[in-house]
């Protein structure tokens, strides 16, 4: 009986870990119609983010803070860099219950992009 309980617990933990491993999709769009896509790693406090924009790949990390004690919304900041030194700074609010978020990104030239995060 103890062995069955341990196996069932291990299966639940394993499912929980792998079930959340799929990254969220990221979509950016500027007013001039420029679009970008990428992914953001799931996590409670931080993770990796990648965006493909204008033939460049921007990579970096995001960190997040909880909006309130009982809130499932996180405010997140991602600082990304491409190999040629261009930067992309993204800020967004992410609702963990809905699995989606909105915000904006700004590149080092000042171009602003609307940001959507969601899906898996």
Secondary structure, DSSP 8 states (H G I E B T S, - for coil): -HHHHHHHHHHHHHHHHHHT-S-EEEEEEETT--EEEEEE---SSEEEEEEEETTEEEEEEEEEEESSTT--EEEEEEEEE-TTS-EEEEEEEEETTTTEEEEEEEETT--EEEEEEE--
